[in-house]
Amino acid sequence: MRRRRTIAVIAIAGAGLAALAGISWLVGLRLNLTPSYSLGLWRIGAMDRPAAAGDLVFVCPPDTPAFRLGRERGYLHRGLCPGSFSPLIKTVAAIEGQHVEVGASVSIDGRPLAHSQLHAADAQGRELAPFAGGIVPPAHLFLYSDYAGSYDSRYFGPIPSAGLLGRAHPVLTFDP
């Protein structure tokens, strides 16, 4: 009798947690466990206009070799985006038509992007190939995080804006 009661309590608690997770997902809540931005609970907010430079956004990365390599190396987690990627939280640094120069750091339309130094290798010593630079193509975004170890457009280049999920709003976060 006691064992059945324990099993019933565990089952009910599990079902409650699953329901809470499902509801949280439906209302746009996401858990960020990467150090590119504050760890914790974030909300995806609707975009009522096209993305602009400076917007902090959630975006599904495209299923490309660069992102598959990023997942193999542990830069990205598994998630519900196409290709089984987790959404990224990044700042839009440049939009279509803007010119991105990549050298020791990044410049957008001739203006240096703060804290954008490139690294030749990741923390494990694995080579990081930089994006060659150029004009951001139509319907693409150049994404960035000033976190030193961020895997962003400095390395994978502009990505399609079709993957944009919405603006990123911190709900309950803390810095590592």
Secondary structure as GFF3:
##gff-version 3
##sequence-region A 1 176
A	DSSP	alpha_helix	2	26	.	.	.	ID=ss1
A	DSSP	beta_strand	29	32	.	.	.	ID=ss2
A	DSSP	beta_strand	39	45	.	.	.	ID=ss3
A	DSSP	beta_strand	56	59	.	.	.	ID=ss4
A	DSSP	alpha_helix	65	72	.	.	.	ID=ss5
A	DSSP	beta_strand	78	81	.	.	.	ID=ss6
A	DSSP	three_ten_helix	82	84	.	.	.	ID=ss7
A	DSSP	beta_strand	85	85	.	.	.	ID=ss8
A	DSSP	beta_strand	88	95	.	.	.	ID=ss9
A	DSSP	beta_strand	99	102	.	.	.	ID=ss10
A	DSSP	beta_strand	106	108	.	.	.	ID=ss11
A	DSSP	beta_strand	111	112	.	.	.	ID=ss12
A	DSSP	beta_strand	134	135	.	.	.	ID=ss13
A	DSSP	beta_strand	140	144	.	.	.	ID=ss14
A	DSSP	alpha_helix	153	156	.	.	.	ID=ss15
A	DSSP	beta_strand	159	160	.	.	.	ID=ss16
A	DSSP	three_ten_helix	161	163	.	.	.	ID=ss17
A	DSSP	beta_strand	164	174	.	.	.	ID=ss18
###
